[in-house]
Amino acid sequence: MGEGASTSNNDEARLERFIAKWQGREGGQERANYALFLSQLCDVLGVAEPDPATATTEQNDYVFERSVDIPNPDGSISKGRIDLYKRGCFVLEAKQSRQKGGNKEVAGQPDMFGADTAKERGRRGAGKGWDVLMMNARQQAQGYARALPAAHGWPPFILVCDVGHVIEVYADFSGQGKNYGQFPDRTSFRIYLEDLRDPKVRARLVKIWTDPMSLDPARESARVTRQIAERLAAVSKSLEKTKKYTTEDVAMFLMRCLFTMFAEDVELLPKASFEKLLIKCEKDPSKFQPMVTQLWEAMDTGGFAYALETDVKRFNGEFFKSRAVLELGREEIGELRAAAACDWRDVDPSIFGTLLEQALDPVERKKLGAHYTPRSYVERLVVATIIEPLRAEWENVLSTAELQKSDKREKDAIATVAAFHEKLCKTRILDPACGTGNFLYVSLELMKRLEGEVLEALTDLGGQEALRGLQSHSVDPHQFLGLEVNARAAAIAELVLWIGHLQWHIRTKGGLPQEPILQAFHNIEVKDAVLTWDGHPPPKVVSGGGVRLSERAYTGMAGGRIHRRQSAVHRRKQSAFAVGR
């Protein structure tokens, strides 16, 4: 047996000893055990263990019990201690560090679900008492992250540990610390002890310890998205050379192509089926138009696709109502085939729209990838205008549910959380100058992440029974409204929203959506956004010298008395978003 195999066997044996040692232990002694558990976890992962703490707090960048100063409302300062801290990586709190009578108990804070004893806290069966302690520890960790020195910045990860059982992972890569959400998603943010047998899970934890920003999904997806945009730009440029097609015809055709590529990679179509069709057509270009036309007809209505020799799902929506297929030569089909070979599952909708617009526009094409609004900038605006108010309301809802549950009013607690979910699904976001939809997409994604937490709370409160009836009721593209004067950009915005929504559905629900896959919501409209006065009726002067249009002017909008005009000066979110519920 070689040295590498021996090392691997030793690592596996060490992992199994670790799991056997900690699995199945009763809870209640986290304050005594968490440091030993985490030190041994570091050994299993092959990362450095925490350093000894020093008397100088500023030097304690990777230690247990890291001291932080927490400002109180009266201006005084309290001392807090982070269970485990690694600068630039994470703040970790053990779940029972805030138990009743413990040194981190919050005065007046009830134990949700009525877990009052160490014995009950240790039970991990039907009882859900330990979940509120995890929630409390998460809130404490976020408070500690807020109290860190400004020079440290916000850590990208918050970890909450139930010793010997599970680690919950929350992330915020924006550097703002205002939107820590389940990472990577609702289905896998909890890492149970037995999950450590999965090499991918261990690799994720190693990166959290050593290179956390490498886990930012936007990094890899941005690279993939640029590659795809470059391929599409090559096809677009080649088609325009023939002078046979307008820029708009090329753009709409390529958007149908790229959605088909996405559909095969997420297995809404048979895996690699469109890529294989393109390979066949590259050899005989005369087959391209009739075969792709019939495929898109089948995708629109559902049924048998002769080009793929199989039944396909009904997509409906707007993308395949027009099935115009351009005549392509062998070279252009080859570029499409190369684009289809990319992994469309990893495309980043937050920048894809801008890059696609650049790829399809002859003037902008030379700037491809040179400038677009980075996701971090988009997220900063979306969090401030949309997510922060929703999260504040969500925290109040959780507090109410805690009290209801502690009073043995379980049905009321479920109803309270379900009512917030209903409100979330009715919240509408308007971007009056949406461009290619990157702001709308980021809003969709962050609201879906918040929805994941709401659904998890419902599950904790009432099990899967509490989710009954919600499978087809969720945050979706119809809530995200846009106005845009550029027809091509508006079409891209709709495409971006649907790709992002389907990515999230498949990633978190583990199955395919119900048919029709797409819906014609008409939520992106091609029209001007800025209201201008057409001279009637005369303006009314009000105090302060301002001018106000009369109510009659506004009621005349439907009849065309008030016109919309979009100014390029205001394209960068002149008034951010309008949020309605």
C-alpha positions as CSV (number, residue, x, y, z in Angstrom):
1,M,0.0,0.0,0.0
2,G,1.4,3.4,-1.0
3,E,2.1,6.3,1.4
4,G,-0.9,8.3,-0.1
5,A,-3.3,5.5,0.5
6,S,-2.0,5.0,4.1
7,T,-2.5,8.7,4.8
8,S,-6.0,8.6,3.4
9,N,-6.9,5.6,5.6
10,N,-5.5,7.4,8.6
11,D,-7.6,10.5,7.9
12,E,-10.7,8.3,7.5
13,A,-10.0,6.5,10.7
14,R,-9.5,9.8,12.6
15,L,-12.8,11.1,11.2
16,E,-14.7,8.0,12.3
17,R,-13.2,8.2,15.8
18,F,-14.3,11.8,16.0
19,I,-17.8,11.0,14.9
20,A,-18.1,8.0,17.3
21,K,-16.8,10.1,20.2
22,W,-19.3,12.9,19.9
23,Q,-22.3,11.4,18.2
24,G,-25.3,10.6,20.4
25,R,-24.2,12.5,23.4
26,E,-26.8,14.2,25.6
27,G,-26.6,18.0,25.4
28,G,-26.5,20.5,28.2
29,Q,-22.7,20.8,28.6
30,E,-21.7,22.9,25.6
31,R,-19.9,25.4,27.8
32,A,-17.6,22.7,29.0
33,N,-17.2,20.8,25.7
34,Y,-17.4,23.2,22.8
35,A,-13.6,24.2,22.8
36,L,-12.6,20.5,22.9
37,F,-15.1,19.6,20.2
38,L,-14.0,22.5,17.9
39,S,-10.3,21.8,18.4
40,Q,-10.8,18.2,17.5
41,L,-12.8,19.3,14.5
42,C,-9.9,21.4,13.3
43,D,-7.7,18.3,13.5
44,V,-10.1,16.3,11.4
45,L,-10.3,19.1,8.8
46,G,-6.5,19.5,8.8
47,V,-6.6,23.2,9.7
48,A,-4.7,25.0,12.4
49,E,-6.3,24.9,15.9
50,P,-7.0,28.3,17.6
51,D,-4.1,30.2,19.1
52,P,-3.7,30.8,22.9
53,A,-5.4,34.1,23.8
54,T,-3.1,36.9,24.8
55,A,-3.7,39.8,27.3
56,T,-3.8,42.2,24.4
57,T,-7.2,41.8,22.7
58,E,-6.1,43.4,19.5
59,Q,-3.8,40.5,18.8
60,N,-6.5,37.8,19.4
61,D,-7.3,37.1,15.7
62,Y,-8.0,33.4,16.1
63,V,-8.9,32.4,19.6
64,F,-11.6,31.0,21.9
65,E,-13.4,33.6,24.1
66,R,-12.4,36.6,22.1
67,S,-13.4,39.8,24.0
68,V,-15.5,42.5,22.4
69,D,-16.9,45.8,23.7
70,I,-20.7,46.0,23.3
71,P,-22.3,49.5,23.6
72,N,-25.4,49.7,25.7
73,P,-28.4,52.1,25.1
74,D,-27.4,54.2,28.1
75,G,-23.9,54.8,26.7
76,S,-22.1,52.3,28.9
77,I,-20.0,49.4,27.6
78,S,-20.5,45.7,28.3
79,K,-17.9,43.0,27.7
80,G,-18.9,40.1,25.4
81,R,-16.9,37.0,24.5
82,I,-17.1,35.3,21.2
83,D,-16.9,31.5,21.6
84,L,-14.6,31.1,18.6
85,Y,-13.4,33.9,16.4
86,K,-11.1,33.9,13.3
87,R,-10.5,37.3,11.8
88,G,-11.7,37.7,8.2
89,C,-13.4,34.3,8.4
90,F,-16.1,33.8,11.0
91,V,-17.7,34.4,14.3
92,L,-18.8,31.1,16.0
93,E,-21.3,30.7,18.9
94,A,-22.2,27.5,20.7
95,K,-25.9,27.0,21.0
96,Q,-26.1,26.8,24.8
97,S,-24.0,29.8,25.6
98,R,-27.2,31.7,26.3
99,Q,-29.1,29.1,28.3
100,K,-31.0,30.1,31.4
101,G,-28.7,30.7,34.2
102,G,-25.7,30.8,31.9
103,N,-23.2,33.6,31.8
104,K,-24.6,34.9,28.5
105,E,-28.3,34.7,29.4
106,V,-30.4,37.6,28.0
107,A,-32.7,38.9,30.7
108,G,-36.3,38.5,29.9
109,Q,-35.6,36.3,26.9
110,P,-38.0,33.3,26.9
111,D,-36.9,29.9,25.7
112,M,-38.8,29.3,22.5
113,F,-40.7,25.9,22.4
114,G,-40.4,25.6,26.2
115,A,-36.9,24.0,26.6
116,D,-36.2,24.7,30.2
117,T,-33.9,22.0,31.4
118,A,-30.5,20.7,30.3
119,K,-32.1,17.3,29.7
120,E,-34.7,18.7,27.3
121,R,-32.1,20.7,25.5
122,G,-30.1,17.6,24.9
123,R,-32.9,15.7,23.3
124,R,-32.7,15.7,19.5
125,G,-35.7,13.7,18.6
126,A,-39.3,15.0,18.4
127,G,-38.5,18.0,20.6
128,K,-37.6,21.2,18.9
129,G,-36.4,23.0,22.0
130,W,-32.8,23.2,20.9
131,D,-33.7,25.1,17.8
132,V,-34.5,28.4,19.6
133,L,-31.2,28.2,21.3
134,M,-29.6,28.0,17.9
135,M,-31.6,31.0,16.9
136,N,-30.6,32.9,20.0
137,A,-26.9,32.0,19.4
138,R,-27.2,33.2,15.8
139,Q,-28.5,36.6,17.0
140,Q,-25.7,36.7,19.6
141,A,-23.1,36.0,16.9
142,Q,-24.4,38.7,14.7
143,G,-24.3,41.1,17.6
144,Y,-20.7,40.2,18.3
145,A,-19.8,40.6,14.6
146,R,-21.3,44.1,14.9
147,A,-19.1,44.8,17.9
148,L,-15.8,43.9,16.3
149,P,-13.2,46.6,15.7
150,A,-13.9,48.5,12.4
151,A,-10.5,47.5,11.1
152,H,-11.5,43.8,11.2
153,G,-14.5,44.3,8.9
154,W,-17.5,42.1,8.9
155,P,-16.6,38.4,8.8
156,P,-18.2,36.6,5.8
157,F,-19.5,33.8,7.9
158,I,-21.6,33.3,11.1
159,L,-21.4,29.7,12.5
160,V,-23.7,28.4,15.1
161,C,-22.7,25.1,16.7
162,D,-24.7,22.5,18.6
163,V,-21.8,20.5,20.0
164,G,-21.6,16.9,18.7
165,H,-24.7,17.4,16.5
166,V,-24.7,20.2,13.9
167,I,-23.2,23.4,12.7
168,E,-25.4,26.0,11.0
169,V,-23.7,28.2,8.4
170,Y,-24.8,31.7,7.5
171,A,-23.0,34.0,5.0
172,D,-22.8,37.6,3.8
173,F,-20.2,38.2,1.2
174,S,-21.1,41.9,0.7
175,G,-18.9,43.1,3.6
176,Q,-22.0,45.0,5.0
177,G,-23.0,42.5,7.7
178,K,-26.7,43.2,7.2
179,N,-27.9,40.1,5.5
180,Y,-26.4,36.9,6.8
181,G,-28.4,34.1,5.2
182,Q,-28.4,30.3,5.0
183,F,-25.4,29.1,3.1
184,P,-25.3,27.7,0.6
185,D,-29.1,27.4,0.8
186,R,-32.0,26.2,2.9
187,T,-31.4,22.5,2.1
188,S,-27.7,22.3,3.1
189,F,-26.9,25.1,5.5
190,R,-27.0,22.6,8.4
191,I,-23.9,20.4,8.6
192,Y,-24.7,17.4,10.8
193,L,-21.9,15.3,12.3
194,E,-22.4,12.4,9.9
195,D,-22.3,14.9,6.9
196,L,-18.5,15.2,7.6
197,R,-18.1,11.9,5.8
198,D,-18.8,13.8,2.6
199,P,-15.5,15.2,1.2
200,K,-17.3,18.1,-0.3
201,V,-18.7,19.1,3.1
202,R,-15.3,18.9,4.7
203,A,-13.8,20.9,1.8
204,R,-16.5,23.6,2.4
205,L,-15.6,23.9,6.1
206,V,-11.9,24.0,5.3
207,K,-12.5,27.0,3.0
208,I,-14.6,28.7,5.7
209,W,-11.5,28.3,8.0
210,T,-8.8,29.2,5.5
211,D,-10.2,31.0,2.4
212,P,-13.8,32.0,3.0
213,M,-14.2,34.5,0.1
214,S,-13.5,31.7,-2.4
215,L,-16.9,30.3,-1.5
216,D,-18.6,33.5,-2.8
217,P,-20.8,32.1,-5.6
218,A,-20.5,35.3,-7.6
219,R,-16.8,34.7,-8.2
220,E,-16.9,31.5,-10.1
221,S,-20.2,32.3,-11.8
222,A,-18.9,35.7,-13.0
223,R,-16.0,33.9,-14.8
224,V,-18.4,31.4,-16.4
225,T,-20.8,34.2,-17.4
226,R,-18.0,36.1,-19.1
227,Q,-17.0,33.0,-21.1
228,I,-20.6,32.5,-22.3
229,A,-21.1,36.1,-23.2
230,E,-17.9,36.0,-25.3
231,R,-19.3,33.1,-27.2
232,L,-22.6,34.7,-27.9
233,A,-20.8,37.9,-29.0
234,A,-18.9,35.9,-31.6
235,V,-22.2,34.4,-33.0
236,S,-23.9,37.8,-33.0
237,K,-21.0,39.5,-34.8
238,S,-20.9,36.7,-37.4
239,L,-24.6,37.0,-38.1
240,E,-24.5,40.7,-38.5
241,K,-21.8,40.5,-41.1
242,T,-24.2,38.8,-43.4
243,K,-26.5,41.9,-43.3
244,K,-29.4,39.6,-43.6
245,Y,-30.7,40.1,-40.0
246,T,-31.4,43.1,-37.8
247,T,-29.7,43.4,-34.4
248,E,-33.1,42.9,-32.7
249,D,-33.7,39.7,-34.7
250,V,-30.3,38.3,-33.8
251,A,-30.8,39.3,-30.1
252,M,-34.2,37.6,-29.7
253,F,-33.0,34.4,-31.5
254,L,-29.9,34.1,-29.4
255,M,-31.9,34.6,-26.2
256,R,-34.1,31.6,-27.1
257,C,-31.0,29.6,-27.8
258,L,-29.4,30.4,-24.5
259,F,-32.5,29.6,-22.5
260,T,-32.6,26.3,-24.3
261,M,-28.9,25.7,-23.2
262,F,-29.8,26.6,-19.7
263,A,-32.8,24.2,-19.8
264,E,-30.7,21.2,-20.8
265,D,-28.1,21.9,-18.1
266,V,-30.6,22.0,-15.3
267,E,-32.4,19.0,-16.9
268,L,-35.6,20.7,-17.8
269,L,-34.7,19.2,-21.2
270,P,-32.8,15.9,-21.4
271,K,-29.2,16.4,-20.4
272,A,-26.9,17.6,-23.3
273,S,-29.7,17.1,-25.8
274,F,-29.5,20.5,-27.4
275,E,-25.7,20.3,-27.5
276,K,-26.0,17.0,-29.3
277,L,-28.5,18.5,-31.7
278,L,-26.1,21.4,-32.5
279,I,-23.3,18.9,-33.1
280,K,-25.5,17.1,-35.6
281,C,-26.5,20.4,-37.3
282,E,-22.8,21.5,-37.4
283,K,-22.2,18.6,-39.7
284,D,-25.3,19.4,-41.8
285,P,-26.3,23.1,-41.4
286,S,-29.5,22.5,-43.6
287,K,-31.1,20.7,-40.6
288,F,-30.7,23.6,-38.2
289,Q,-33.7,25.7,-39.0
290,P,-36.4,23.0,-39.3
291,M,-35.2,21.0,-36.3
292,V,-34.8,23.9,-33.9
293,T,-38.1,25.4,-35.1
294,Q,-39.9,22.2,-34.2
295,L,-38.1,21.9,-30.9
296,W,-39.2,25.4,-29.8
297,E,-42.7,24.6,-30.9
298,A,-42.7,21.6,-28.7
299,M,-41.3,23.6,-25.8
300,D,-44.0,26.1,-26.1
301,T,-46.9,23.7,-26.1
302,G,-45.4,20.5,-24.6
303,G,-45.2,17.3,-26.5
304,F,-42.9,15.3,-28.7
305,A,-39.8,17.0,-30.1
306,Y,-38.6,15.2,-33.2
307,A,-35.2,16.9,-33.0
308,L,-34.6,15.3,-29.6
309,E,-36.6,12.2,-30.2
310,T,-38.4,12.5,-26.9
311,D,-41.3,14.3,-25.2
312,V,-40.5,17.7,-23.6
313,K,-42.1,19.7,-20.9
314,R,-44.5,22.6,-21.6
315,F,-42.6,25.9,-21.1
316,N,-45.1,28.3,-22.4
317,G,-44.3,31.9,-21.3
318,E,-43.2,34.4,-24.0
319,F,-39.8,33.1,-25.1
320,F,-41.1,30.5,-27.6
321,K,-44.3,32.2,-28.8
322,S,-42.1,33.5,-31.6
323,R,-40.1,30.7,-33.0
324,A,-38.1,32.4,-35.7
325,V,-34.9,30.5,-36.3
326,L,-32.2,32.2,-38.2
327,E,-30.3,30.5,-41.0
328,L,-26.8,29.7,-39.6
329,G,-23.7,28.4,-41.3
330,R,-21.3,25.8,-39.9
331,E,-19.1,28.4,-38.2
332,E,-22.0,30.1,-36.3
333,I,-23.5,26.7,-35.3
334,G,-20.1,25.8,-34.0
335,E,-20.0,28.9,-31.8
336,L,-23.4,28.0,-30.4
337,R,-22.2,24.4,-29.8
338,A,-19.3,25.8,-27.8
339,A,-21.6,28.0,-25.8
340,A,-23.8,25.0,-25.1
341,A,-20.8,23.1,-23.7
342,C,-20.5,25.7,-20.9
343,D,-22.1,24.9,-17.6
344,W,-25.2,27.1,-17.6
345,R,-26.1,26.0,-14.1
346,D,-23.4,28.4,-12.8
347,V,-24.3,31.5,-14.8
348,D,-24.7,34.6,-12.6
349,P,-28.0,36.4,-13.4
350,S,-26.8,39.5,-11.5
351,I,-24.3,40.3,-14.2
352,F,-25.5,38.1,-17.1
353,G,-28.0,40.7,-18.3
354,T,-25.4,43.4,-18.7
355,L,-22.9,41.2,-20.4
356,L,-25.5,39.8,-22.7
357,E,-26.6,43.3,-23.7
358,Q,-23.0,44.2,-24.5
359,A,-22.5,41.0,-26.5
360,L,-25.6,41.7,-28.6
361,D,-25.0,45.4,-29.2
362,P,-22.5,46.2,-32.0
363,V,-21.5,49.5,-30.3
364,E,-21.1,48.0,-26.8
365,R,-19.5,44.7,-27.9
366,K,-16.0,46.0,-27.8
367,K,-16.5,46.9,-24.1
368,L,-17.6,43.3,-23.3
369,G,-16.9,42.7,-19.6
370,A,-15.1,46.0,-19.2
371,H,-17.8,47.6,-17.1
372,Y,-20.9,46.4,-15.3
373,T,-22.3,47.1,-11.9
374,P,-20.6,44.7,-9.5
375,R,-23.0,42.5,-7.5
376,S,-21.7,43.9,-4.2
377,Y,-22.9,47.4,-5.3
378,V,-26.2,46.1,-6.4
379,E,-26.7,44.1,-3.2
380,R,-25.8,47.1,-1.0
381,L,-28.7,49.1,-2.4
382,V,-31.1,46.1,-2.4
383,V,-30.3,45.3,1.2
384,A,-30.8,48.9,2.4
385,T,-34.1,49.5,0.5
386,I,-35.8,46.1,0.6
387,I,-34.2,43.4,2.8
388,E,-33.5,45.4,6.0
389,P,-37.1,46.5,6.4
390,L,-38.3,42.9,5.7
391,R,-35.8,41.4,8.1
392,A,-36.8,43.9,10.9
393,E,-40.4,42.8,10.4
394,W,-39.3,39.1,10.4
395,E,-37.5,39.5,13.7
396,N,-40.7,40.9,15.3
397,V,-42.7,38.0,13.8
398,L,-40.2,35.5,15.3
399,S,-40.5,37.2,18.7
400,T,-44.3,37.0,18.6
401,A,-44.1,33.3,17.6
402,E,-41.7,32.6,20.5
403,L,-44.2,34.0,23.0
404,Q,-47.1,32.2,21.4
405,K,-45.2,28.9,21.5
406,S,-44.1,29.3,25.1
407,D,-47.8,29.9,26.0
408,K,-48.7,26.5,24.4
409,R,-50.4,28.3,21.4
410,E,-48.7,26.3,18.7
411,K,-51.3,26.9,16.0
412,D,-51.2,30.6,16.6
413,A,-47.4,30.6,16.3
414,I,-47.6,28.7,13.0
415,A,-50.3,31.2,11.8
416,T,-48.1,34.2,12.7
417,V,-45.2,32.9,10.6
418,A,-47.4,31.8,7.8
419,A,-49.0,35.3,7.6
420,F,-45.5,36.8,7.2
421,H,-44.8,34.3,4.4
422,E,-48.0,35.3,2.7
423,K,-47.0,39.0,3.0
424,L,-43.6,38.2,1.6
425,C,-45.2,36.6,-1.4
426,K,-47.4,39.7,-2.0
427,T,-44.5,42.2,-1.7
428,R,-43.9,43.8,-5.1
429,I,-40.7,45.5,-6.2
430,L,-40.6,48.1,-9.0
431,D,-37.5,49.2,-10.8
432,P,-38.6,52.1,-13.0
433,A,-35.4,51.9,-15.1
434,C,-34.7,48.2,-14.9
435,G,-32.2,47.9,-17.8
436,T,-31.3,44.2,-18.1
437,G,-32.7,43.4,-14.7
438,N,-29.7,42.9,-12.4
439,F,-31.2,44.9,-9.6
440,L,-34.5,43.0,-9.8
441,Y,-32.7,39.7,-9.9
442,V,-30.7,40.4,-6.8
443,S,-33.9,41.5,-5.0
444,L,-35.5,38.2,-6.1
445,E,-32.5,36.1,-4.8
446,L,-32.3,37.9,-1.4
447,M,-36.1,37.6,-0.9
448,K,-35.9,33.9,-1.8
449,R,-33.1,33.5,0.9
450,L,-35.3,35.2,3.5
451,E,-38.2,33.0,2.4
452,G,-36.0,30.0,3.1
453,E,-35.6,31.0,6.7
454,V,-39.4,31.6,7.0
455,L,-40.1,28.1,5.6
456,E,-37.5,26.6,7.9
457,A,-39.2,28.3,10.9
458,L,-42.6,26.8,9.8
459,T,-41.0,23.4,9.6
460,D,-39.5,23.7,13.1
461,L,-42.9,24.8,14.5
462,G,-45.2,22.3,12.8
463,G,-43.1,19.9,10.7
464,Q,-43.9,19.2,7.0
465,E,-47.6,19.5,7.8
466,A,-47.1,23.3,8.3
467,L,-45.8,23.6,4.7
468,R,-48.9,22.0,3.2
469,G,-50.3,24.1,0.5
470,L,-47.2,26.3,0.1
471,Q,-45.5,24.2,-2.6
472,S,-47.0,26.3,-5.4
473,H,-47.1,29.5,-3.4
474,S,-43.8,31.3,-3.1
475,V,-41.8,34.4,-4.0
476,D,-41.6,34.3,-7.9
477,P,-40.9,36.6,-10.8
478,H,-44.4,38.1,-11.0
479,Q,-43.6,40.3,-7.9
480,F,-40.6,42.0,-9.6
481,L,-41.8,44.7,-12.0
482,G,-39.7,46.7,-14.4
483,L,-40.0,49.6,-16.9
484,E,-37.5,49.9,-19.7
485,V,-37.5,51.9,-23.0
486,N,-35.1,49.5,-24.7
487,A,-37.1,46.5,-25.9
488,R,-34.0,44.2,-26.1
489,A,-32.9,45.1,-22.6
490,A,-36.5,44.5,-21.3
491,A,-36.5,41.0,-22.9
492,I,-33.2,40.3,-21.3
493,A,-34.5,41.4,-17.9
494,E,-37.4,38.9,-18.1
495,L,-35.0,36.2,-19.2
496,V,-32.6,37.0,-16.3
497,L,-35.5,36.8,-13.7
498,W,-36.6,33.4,-15.0
499,I,-33.2,31.9,-15.1
500,G,-32.5,33.1,-11.6
501,H,-35.8,31.8,-10.3
502,L,-35.4,28.4,-11.9
503,Q,-31.8,28.1,-10.6
504,W,-33.1,28.8,-7.0
505,H,-36.0,26.4,-7.3
506,I,-33.9,23.5,-8.6
507,R,-31.1,24.2,-6.0
508,T,-33.4,24.3,-3.0
509,K,-36.3,22.0,-3.8
510,G,-34.3,19.3,-5.5
511,G,-36.9,18.8,-8.2
512,L,-38.3,20.3,-11.3
513,P,-41.1,23.0,-11.2
514,Q,-44.6,22.2,-12.3
515,E,-45.7,22.9,-15.9
516,P,-45.9,25.3,-17.5
517,I,-42.3,26.0,-16.6
518,L,-42.6,29.7,-17.5
519,Q,-45.5,32.1,-17.0
520,A,-46.5,35.2,-19.1
521,F,-46.6,37.6,-16.2
522,H,-45.9,40.7,-18.3
523,N,-44.1,42.1,-15.3
524,I,-41.4,43.9,-17.5
525,E,-43.0,46.6,-19.7
526,V,-41.4,48.5,-22.5
527,K,-42.2,52.1,-21.8
528,D,-40.7,55.3,-20.4
529,A,-40.6,55.7,-16.6
530,V,-40.2,59.4,-15.7
531,L,-43.4,61.4,-15.5
532,T,-43.4,64.7,-17.4
533,W,-46.1,67.4,-17.6
534,D,-47.6,68.0,-21.1
535,G,-48.9,71.5,-20.3
536,H,-52.5,70.7,-19.1
537,P,-53.9,71.5,-16.6
538,P,-52.0,74.6,-15.4
539,P,-49.8,73.9,-12.4
540,K,-50.8,75.0,-8.9
541,V,-48.3,77.0,-6.9
542,V,-48.0,75.8,-3.3
543,S,-46.3,77.3,-0.2
544,G,-42.5,77.3,-0.6
545,G,-42.6,78.1,-4.3
546,G,-43.0,74.5,-5.3
547,V,-45.2,73.4,-8.2
548,R,-47.7,70.6,-7.8
549,L,-49.8,69.0,-10.5
550,S,-53.5,68.7,-9.7
551,E,-55.2,65.4,-9.1
552,R,-56.8,65.8,-12.5
553,A,-53.4,65.6,-14.1
554,Y,-52.6,62.3,-12.5
555,T,-56.0,60.8,-13.3
556,G,-55.3,61.7,-16.9
557,M,-52.5,59.3,-17.2
558,A,-54.7,56.5,-18.7
559,G,-55.8,58.9,-21.4
560,G,-52.3,60.0,-22.3
561,R,-52.3,63.4,-20.6
562,I,-49.2,62.4,-18.7
563,H,-46.3,60.9,-20.5
564,R,-43.4,58.8,-19.3
565,R,-39.9,59.7,-20.3
566,Q,-36.8,57.9,-19.2
567,S,-33.6,60.0,-18.9
568,A,-30.2,58.5,-19.3
569,V,-29.1,60.7,-16.4
570,H,-31.4,58.7,-14.2
571,R,-30.6,55.2,-15.4
572,R,-28.7,54.4,-12.3
573,K,-31.6,54.0,-10.0
574,Q,-32.8,57.6,-9.7
575,S,-35.0,56.7,-6.7
576,A,-33.8,53.2,-6.0
577,F,-36.9,51.0,-5.8
578,A,-40.5,51.3,-5.1
579,V,-41.7,48.6,-2.8
580,G,-45.4,47.8,-2.4
581,R,-47.5,45.3,-0.4
